[in-house]
Amino acid sequence: MSSAETEPLTPDGVFELLSNHRRRMVLYYLRTNGGSVDMQELATEIASMENDVPVDELTSQQRKRVYVSLYQTHLPKMAEMNTIEYDKDSGVVRLAERADDIDEYLTTDDRTTYPWRFHYFLLTVVGATALSLSALNVAVFGAVSLLVVGVATLVALVASIVGQYWRMQNDTEQVPVELSQYDQ
C-alpha cells in the first residue's frame, strides 16, 4: 500500500471529491446500501434519484447519461483518490476504508432519536422491581398476583417492541443536505 493510500485525504482533496453531485450520490448510495454495488444498479439508482422518478419509469437516455459519466469520469476519479474500489471487469463498486476520511466534512443528522436503550433498561428495572415486590408481598404489590405483574411486564415489553418497529418503519430517511442541491 502506498503512502497516498494510507494518509488521510486533505481538505482540498475532500472538497474536490465532494464538489460533484454524482460523486456525492455514489458515496451516499454505497453507504446506505451495504457498501458494495454493481455499476449498473448504481447508475440506475442515481439516475432515479436525480430525475425524481421510480427506477421502472427511467428512460434509457436517463440511465445512459448517468452510466457514462460514472464510468468515464467519476468512478475513476474516486478510485484514484482511494475512496472507492472499482473493478471495471466485474463492474463492482465498493467503499474503501479511506472514504471514512470524508465524514468529518459532511453534515450530521441532528434529529433527536428516541432513546430505546434507556427505554428498555428502564422497563427492565421497573418490571424486575414490580415482580420482586409482588413476590415478597410488599405493600400494594403483595395484593397483586405475581402472574398479573408478570403479564403486565410482558405486555409493556411487547408494546415497546411493536412501537419501536412501527417507528422504524415510518421513519423516512432524510437525504443529507449535500445531496439536495443538484449541480449536474
Secondary structure, 3 states (H helix, E strand, C coil): CCHHHHCCCCHHHHHHHHCCHHHHHHHHHHHHCCCEEEHHHHHHHHHHHHHCCCHHHCCHHHHHHHHHHHHHHHHHHHHHCCCEEEECCCCEEEECHHHHHHHHHCCCCCCCCCCHHHHHHHHHHHHHHHHHHHHCCCHHHHHCCHHHHHHHHHHHHHHHHHHHHHHHHHCCCCCCHHHCCCCC
